[in-house]
Amino acid sequence: MAHLEAVQQRIRALKEAQGAVEFVVVRMEQATLDKTFRGEL
């Protein structure tokens, strides 16, 4: 039972990390597009 709880906790942590990474990727994409349209790239 302890193993199952540990696995579930790890899954929750991975989902939280995934959400943070997705946020960063979206922000980077937006910044890249902004710079592209302003002619900075």
N, CA and C atoms as an extended XYZ file, in Angstrom:
123
Properties=species:S:1:pos:R:3:atomname:S:1:resname:S:1:resid:I:1 pbc="F F F"
N         0.818       -1.190        0.000 N   MET     1
C         0.000        0.000        0.000 CA  MET     1
C         0.869        1.265        0.000 C   MET     1
N         1.948        1.250        0.719 N   ALA     2
C         2.835        2.413        0.769 CA  ALA     2
C         3.430        2.682       -0.606 C   ALA     2
N         3.723        1.614       -1.345 N   HIS     3
C         4.284        1.779       -2.696 CA  HIS     3
C         3.280        2.494       -3.595 C   HIS     3
N         2.024        2.107       -3.513 N   LEU     4
C         0.982        2.736       -4.333 CA  LEU     4
C         0.858        4.223       -4.000 C   LEU     4
N         0.885        4.560       -2.734 N   GLU     5
C         0.794        5.960       -2.325 CA  GLU     5
C         2.000        6.748       -2.828 C   GLU     5
N         3.178        6.151       -2.783 N   ALA     6
C         4.383        6.817       -3.275 CA  ALA     6
C         4.282        7.070       -4.778 C   ALA     6
N         3.765        6.097       -5.502 N   VAL     7
C         3.603        6.247       -6.947 CA  VAL     7
C         2.581        7.344       -7.252 C   VAL     7
N         1.489        7.359       -6.518 N   GLN     8
C         0.477        8.392       -6.738 CA  GLN     8
C         1.033        9.783       -6.425 C   GLN     8
N         1.835        9.889       -5.384 N   GLN     9
C         2.448       11.172       -5.047 CA  GLN     9
C         3.393       11.614       -6.156 C   GLN     9
N         4.157       10.675       -6.704 N   ARG    10
C         5.085       10.989       -7.794 CA  ARG    10
C         4.311       11.452       -9.027 C   ARG    10
N         3.196       10.815       -9.303 N   ILE    11
C         2.363       11.201      -10.450 CA  ILE    11
C         1.841       12.626      -10.269 C   ILE    11
N         1.388       12.949       -9.054 N   ARG    12
C         0.902       14.315       -8.788 CA  ARG    12
C         2.019       15.333       -9.000 C   ARG    12
N         3.210       15.008       -8.509 N   ALA    13
C         4.343       15.921       -8.671 CA  ALA    13
C         4.690       16.106      -10.141 C   ALA    13
N         4.653       15.033      -10.907 N   LEU    14
C         4.956       15.124      -12.337 CA  LEU    14
C         3.916       15.958      -13.075 C   LEU    14
N         2.649       15.811      -12.698 N   LYS    15
C         1.595       16.613      -13.329 CA  LYS    15
C         1.781       18.100      -13.026 C   LYS    15
N         2.169       18.421      -11.795 N   GLU    16
C         2.418       19.819      -11.441 CA  GLU    16
C         3.596       20.367      -12.245 C   GLU    16
N         4.649       19.579      -12.361 N   ALA    17
C         5.825       20.010      -13.126 CA  ALA    17
C         5.455       20.201      -14.593 C   ALA    17
N         4.636       19.317      -15.123 N   GLN    18
C         4.218       19.424      -16.513 CA  GLN    18
C         3.459       20.729      -16.730 C   GLN    18
N         2.593       21.086      -15.805 N   GLY    19
C         1.847       22.336      -15.919 CA  GLY    19
C         2.772       23.541      -15.943 C   GLY    19
N         3.793       23.513      -15.109 N   ALA    20
C         4.749       24.616      -15.069 CA  ALA    20
C         5.527       24.706      -16.381 C   ALA    20
N         5.928       23.573      -16.920 N   VAL    21
C         6.683       23.556      -18.173 CA  VAL    21
C         5.811       24.061      -19.320 C   VAL    21
N         4.561       23.641      -19.347 N   GLU    22
C         3.658       24.105      -20.400 CA  GLU    22
C         3.508       25.618      -20.351 C   GLU    22
N         3.406       26.178      -19.155 N   PHE    23
C         3.280       27.629      -19.002 CA  PHE    23
C         4.506       28.332      -19.575 C   PHE    23
N         5.684       27.827      -19.252 N   VAL    24
C         6.927       28.438      -19.729 CA  VAL    24
C         7.020       28.343      -21.251 C   VAL    24
N         6.656       27.212      -21.804 N   VAL    25
C         6.731       27.025      -23.255 CA  VAL    25
C         5.784       27.994      -23.965 C   VAL    25
N         4.602       28.145      -23.446 N   VAL    26
C         3.640       29.078      -24.062 CA  VAL    26
C         4.179       30.502      -24.003 C   VAL    26
N         4.755       30.886      -22.862 N   ARG    27
C         5.307       32.238      -22.739 CA  ARG    27
C         6.476       32.451      -23.705 C   ARG    27
N         7.326       31.444      -23.837 N   MET    28
C         8.459       31.558      -24.760 CA  MET    28
C         7.972       31.669      -26.196 C   MET    28
N         6.953       30.906      -26.527 N   GLU    29
C         6.397       30.962      -27.877 CA  GLU    29
C         5.838       32.354      -28.163 C   GLU    29
N         5.115       32.906      -27.214 N   GLN    30
C         4.552       34.238      -27.383 CA  GLN    30
C         5.656       35.290      -27.547 C   GLN    30
N         6.688       35.179      -26.731 N   ALA    31
C         7.791       36.140      -26.808 CA  ALA    31
C         8.510       36.036      -28.152 C   ALA    31
N         8.682       34.816      -28.636 N   THR    32
C         9.352       34.608      -29.918 CA  THR    32
C         8.521       35.202      -31.056 C   THR    32
N         7.227       34.970      -31.024 N   LEU    33
C         6.358       35.535      -32.059 CA  LEU    33
C         6.345       37.056      -31.995 C   LEU    33
N         6.293       37.610      -30.787 N   ASP    34
C         6.333       39.066      -30.648 CA  ASP    34
C         7.597       39.648      -31.263 C   ASP    34
N         8.728       39.057      -30.933 N   LYS    35
C        10.001       39.552      -31.476 CA  LYS    35
C        10.062       39.384      -32.997 C   LYS    35
N         9.521       38.291      -33.490 N   THR    36
C         9.522       38.049      -34.931 CA  THR    36
C         8.726       39.140      -35.655 C   THR    36
N         7.542       39.449      -35.149 N   PHE    37
C         6.704       40.448      -35.808 CA  PHE    37
C         7.252       41.858      -35.649 C   PHE    37
N         8.061       42.086      -34.649 N   ARG    38
C         8.693       43.397      -34.481 CA  ARG    38
C        10.004       43.483      -35.266 C   ARG    38
N        10.408       42.383      -35.890 N   GLY    39
C        11.622       42.368      -36.688 CA  GLY    39
C        12.892       42.255      -35.867 C   GLY    39
N        12.790       41.757      -34.660 N   GLU    40
C        13.961       41.645      -33.791 CA  GLU    40
C        14.692       40.317      -33.944 C   GLU    40
N        14.122       39.403      -34.680 N   LEU    41
C        14.791       38.105      -34.884 CA  LEU    41
C        15.280       37.967      -36.287 C   LEU    41
